[in-house]
Amino acid sequence: MLSSKIIQVTCPNCGAREALEITEKDIERASQSMGLVTKTLDHGTHILLLYLDTDGNVRRENVFPKDEAIKISKDHKTAIIEGEAYKIEETELSPAFYKRYMLKKPWAELKPRVEHFSEENKNVLELLDNSATAGMMAPEIVDKLKAQGIEASVGKTFEQLESFKKMGHISEIVETAEEISAETFTRVYVLKKPWAELQEKVDHFSEENKKILEIIGSSKDAGYTINELKEELSPHGIESTAGKLFEQIESFKKMGHVASKIRPK
């Protein structure tokens, strides 16, 4: 039997790309259920339903709006879709869902420099200018483009924004990442191992970073959002912006010390 593996999934509705773990248990369930097993992913405004075969590959997919026709359980772990109950998976959405961007210079000043850009690219940049200092996320830009009759996906738009950033035309805002994403979900962080066990492994970390991890560990299974962690750090004399804190915790996650999950709205 196939062992667990990681597959990359792209939502056909919003373009969100994410890594999804297919476990041995999933494969076993597929072999016992007419060769297919389902995975259900919550993408905020809609739910992506995947059908996986015994090799852990996606055979087909459906998207269902999260409207009144779909009943979501109070703990946000199951959904009733067309009379069937499905478990909602907690996966990590693409950075496109929490990164915001703004122009470094006013559009009127930038426009002559990007005259050779495609109309679609210029539209994206002009939309960022209209957002003033608030900035915009890829999903918001996609909604605006579609309202103008321009077909776009979150994944493609996110790549466009990242390329504009490399060119130096736009900058990224992460200071308010949690507030932005709070409309549909809130990302919380927890330690993968108890602090008492992790402490020795990070003894070479700065006192500030060790305190961050210690506080995250004190939350047990509930986890902390960026803003909640900021409040917990303040009494210890540690002041930080949400953006800096976000980058620190993301680096801890890459090291394997921290895990993130979605807290239901």
C-alpha positions as CSV (number, residue, x, y, z in Angstrom):
1,M,0.0,0.0,0.0
2,L,1.2,3.5,-0.9
3,S,2.7,5.4,2.1
4,S,1.7,9.0,2.9
5,K,2.7,11.7,0.6
6,I,2.4,15.5,0.0
7,I,0.5,16.7,-3.1
8,Q,0.1,20.2,-4.4
9,V,-3.5,21.4,-4.9
10,T,-4.8,24.4,-6.9
11,C,-8.3,25.6,-6.3
12,P,-10.1,26.1,-9.7
13,N,-12.3,28.8,-8.1
14,C,-9.8,31.1,-6.4
15,G,-6.4,29.8,-7.6
16,A,-5.2,29.2,-4.0
17,R,-2.3,26.7,-4.0
18,E,-1.5,24.6,-1.0
19,A,0.3,21.5,0.1
20,L,-2.0,18.7,1.2
21,E,-0.8,15.6,3.1
22,I,-2.3,12.3,1.9
23,T,-1.9,9.7,4.7
24,E,-1.8,6.0,4.7
25,K,-5.2,6.0,6.4
26,D,-6.6,8.1,3.5
27,I,-5.3,5.5,1.0
28,E,-6.8,2.7,3.0
29,R,-10.1,4.5,3.1
30,A,-10.0,4.9,-0.7
31,S,-9.4,1.2,-1.2
32,Q,-12.4,0.4,0.9
33,S,-14.7,3.1,-0.7
34,M,-15.0,2.2,-4.4
35,G,-11.5,3.4,-5.0
36,L,-12.1,7.0,-4.0
37,V,-11.8,9.1,-0.8
38,T,-12.8,12.7,-0.3
39,K,-10.9,15.7,1.1
40,T,-12.7,18.9,1.9
41,L,-10.8,22.2,2.1
42,D,-12.2,25.5,3.5
43,H,-11.3,28.5,1.3
44,G,-13.2,31.1,3.2
45,T,-16.0,31.9,0.8
46,H,-16.2,28.4,-0.7
47,I,-15.3,24.8,-0.1
48,L,-13.1,22.7,-2.4
49,L,-14.1,19.0,-2.5
50,L,-11.4,16.6,-3.8
51,Y,-11.8,13.0,-4.8
52,L,-8.6,11.0,-4.4
53,D,-7.8,7.6,-5.7
54,T,-5.8,4.7,-4.1
55,D,-2.5,6.3,-5.4
56,G,-3.3,9.6,-3.6
57,N,-4.0,11.5,-6.9
58,V,-6.9,13.9,-7.4
59,R,-9.4,12.3,-9.8
60,R,-12.0,15.0,-9.8
61,E,-12.9,18.2,-7.8
62,N,-15.9,20.3,-7.1
63,V,-16.4,23.8,-5.6
64,F,-19.3,24.7,-3.4
65,P,-20.2,28.2,-2.2
66,K,-20.5,28.6,1.6
67,D,-24.0,29.9,1.4
68,E,-27.2,28.9,3.2
69,A,-27.3,25.6,1.2
70,I,-24.3,24.3,3.1
71,K,-24.4,23.8,6.8
72,I,-21.2,24.2,8.7
73,S,-20.9,22.6,12.2
74,K,-20.3,24.9,15.2
75,D,-16.8,23.6,15.6
76,H,-16.1,24.2,11.9
77,K,-14.9,20.7,11.3
78,T,-17.7,19.3,9.2
79,A,-19.9,20.5,6.4
80,I,-23.2,19.2,5.0
81,I,-23.0,19.3,1.2
82,E,-26.0,18.1,-0.8
83,G,-27.0,15.9,2.1
84,E,-23.6,14.4,2.7
85,A,-21.4,15.1,5.7
86,Y,-17.7,15.9,5.0
87,K,-14.8,16.6,7.2
88,I,-13.2,20.0,6.6
89,E,-9.4,19.9,6.4
90,E,-7.2,22.5,8.1
91,T,-4.6,23.3,5.4
92,E,-2.2,26.2,5.0
93,L,-3.4,28.5,2.3
94,S,-1.2,30.2,-0.1
95,P,0.6,33.4,1.1
96,A,-1.6,35.2,-1.5
97,F,-4.3,35.1,1.2
98,Y,-2.5,37.3,3.7
99,K,0.1,39.3,1.8
100,R,-0.9,42.9,0.9
101,Y,0.8,45.1,-1.6
102,M,0.9,48.8,-2.4
103,L,2.7,51.0,-5.0
104,K,6.0,52.6,-4.0
105,K,5.2,55.6,-6.2
106,P,1.9,57.1,-7.4
107,W,0.4,55.4,-10.5
108,A,0.7,58.7,-12.5
109,E,4.4,58.7,-11.9
110,L,4.9,54.9,-12.5
111,K,2.7,54.6,-15.6
112,P,5.2,56.0,-18.2
113,R,7.8,53.5,-16.9
114,V,5.6,50.5,-17.5
115,E,4.0,51.5,-20.8
116,H,5.4,48.3,-22.3
117,F,3.5,46.1,-19.8
118,S,0.4,44.2,-20.9
119,E,-3.0,45.9,-20.2
120,E,-3.7,43.2,-17.6
121,N,-0.5,44.0,-15.7
122,K,-1.1,47.8,-15.9
123,N,-4.6,47.2,-14.6
124,V,-3.2,45.4,-11.5
125,L,-0.8,48.2,-10.8
126,E,-3.5,50.9,-11.3
127,L,-5.8,49.0,-8.8
128,L,-3.0,49.1,-6.2
129,D,-2.8,52.8,-6.6
130,N,-6.5,53.3,-6.1
131,S,-6.2,51.4,-2.8
132,A,-4.1,54.3,-1.5
133,T,-2.1,53.4,1.6
134,A,-4.3,50.4,2.6
135,G,-2.8,48.0,0.1
136,M,-4.6,45.1,-1.5
137,M,-4.4,41.3,-1.5
138,A,-4.4,39.1,-4.6
139,P,-8.0,37.8,-3.9
140,E,-9.2,41.4,-3.7
141,I,-7.5,42.4,-6.9
142,V,-9.0,39.3,-8.7
143,D,-12.5,40.4,-7.6
144,K,-11.9,43.9,-9.0
145,L,-10.6,42.6,-12.3
146,K,-13.5,40.2,-12.7
147,A,-15.9,43.1,-12.1
148,Q,-14.2,44.8,-15.1
149,G,-14.7,41.7,-17.2
150,I,-11.1,40.5,-16.9
151,E,-10.5,36.9,-16.2
152,A,-8.0,36.3,-13.4
153,S,-7.0,33.8,-10.7
154,V,-5.5,34.3,-7.3
155,G,-2.5,32.2,-8.1
156,K,-1.6,34.0,-11.3
157,T,-2.2,37.4,-9.8
158,F,-0.1,36.6,-6.8
159,E,2.8,35.7,-9.1
160,Q,2.3,39.0,-10.9
161,L,2.5,40.9,-7.7
162,E,5.6,39.1,-6.6
163,S,7.3,39.9,-9.9
164,F,6.3,43.6,-9.6
165,K,7.9,43.5,-6.1
166,K,11.2,42.2,-7.5
167,M,11.1,44.9,-10.1
168,G,10.8,47.5,-7.3
169,H,7.5,48.9,-8.3
170,I,5.5,47.7,-5.3
171,S,6.1,46.9,-1.6
172,E,4.6,44.3,0.7
173,I,2.7,45.0,3.8
174,V,2.6,42.3,6.5
175,E,2.1,44.5,9.6
176,T,-1.6,43.9,9.6
177,A,-1.7,40.3,8.2
178,E,-3.9,39.0,11.0
179,E,-6.4,41.7,10.8
180,I,-6.8,41.3,7.1
181,S,-7.2,37.5,7.2
182,A,-9.6,37.7,10.2
183,E,-12.6,38.3,7.8
184,T,-12.5,34.6,6.8
185,F,-10.0,32.9,9.1
186,T,-7.4,33.5,11.8
187,R,-4.0,31.8,11.8
188,V,-2.8,30.6,15.1
189,Y,0.6,29.1,16.1
190,V,1.4,26.3,18.4
191,L,4.6,24.4,19.4
192,K,5.1,21.0,17.8
193,K,6.7,19.8,21.0
194,P,6.3,20.9,24.7
195,W,8.5,23.9,25.6
196,A,10.4,21.9,28.2
197,E,11.5,19.5,25.5
198,L,12.2,22.2,22.9
199,Q,14.1,24.6,25.2
200,E,17.4,22.7,25.0
201,K,17.3,22.7,21.2
202,V,17.0,26.4,20.9
203,D,19.4,27.4,23.7
204,H,21.5,29.3,21.1
205,F,18.5,31.5,20.2
206,S,18.2,35.1,21.4
207,E,16.4,35.7,24.6
208,E,13.6,37.4,22.6
209,N,13.1,34.4,20.3
210,K,13.2,32.0,23.2
211,K,10.5,34.1,25.0
212,I,8.3,34.0,21.9
213,L,8.5,30.2,21.7
214,E,8.0,29.9,25.5
215,I,4.8,31.9,25.3
216,I,3.5,30.1,22.3
217,G,4.1,26.9,24.2
218,S,2.1,28.1,27.2
219,S,-1.0,28.2,25.0
220,K,-1.0,24.4,24.6
221,D,-3.5,23.5,21.9
222,A,-5.3,26.8,21.6
223,G,-2.4,28.7,19.9
224,Y,-1.8,32.4,19.6
225,T,-2.5,34.8,16.7
226,I,0.2,37.4,15.9
227,N,-1.8,40.1,17.7
228,E,-2.4,38.0,20.8
229,L,1.3,37.1,21.0
230,K,2.2,40.8,20.7
231,E,0.0,41.5,23.8
232,E,1.6,38.6,25.7
233,L,5.2,39.9,24.9
234,S,4.6,43.5,25.9
235,P,4.7,42.8,29.7
236,H,8.1,41.2,29.2
237,G,9.4,44.4,27.7
238,I,9.4,43.0,24.1
239,E,7.8,45.4,21.6
240,S,7.5,44.2,18.0
241,T,5.5,45.0,14.9
242,A,3.1,42.3,13.7
243,G,5.2,42.1,10.5
244,K,8.4,41.4,12.3
245,L,6.7,38.9,14.6
246,F,5.1,37.2,11.7
247,E,8.4,36.7,9.9
248,Q,10.0,35.4,13.1
249,I,7.3,32.8,13.7
250,E,7.3,31.8,10.0
251,S,11.0,31.1,10.3
252,F,10.4,29.0,13.4
253,K,7.8,27.0,11.4
254,K,10.3,26.3,8.6
255,M,12.7,25.0,11.3
256,G,10.0,22.6,12.4
257,H,9.5,24.1,15.9
258,V,6.1,25.7,15.3
259,A,2.9,24.6,13.5
260,S,0.1,26.8,12.3
261,K,-3.6,26.1,12.0
262,I,-6.8,28.0,11.2
263,R,-9.0,29.2,14.0
264,P,-12.7,29.3,12.9
265,K,-14.1,32.8,12.7
